[in-house]
């Protein structure tokens, strides 16, 4: 389901790659592209539910700023990011 997929982004499960690095166990862009909510709806969902996943207020502020930037880009029809392509 869409909510299960977006939950994967929020919980950001990681795996160890061949170099011993912690990397995401999934492709977040693929999840966003498959979401039934669309890009804008998915970002709103993630923004609303992400606050519980931050322990540092500065990290939360940075994330909120990035969500705001993404919303501005999606709302501007003059950008190549408008509603449908990442």
Secondary structure, 3 states (H helix, E strand, C coil): CHHHHHHHHHHCCEEECCCCCEEECCCHHHHHHHCCCHHHHHHHHHHHHHHHHCCCHHHHHHHHHHHHHHHHHHHCCCCCCCCCCC
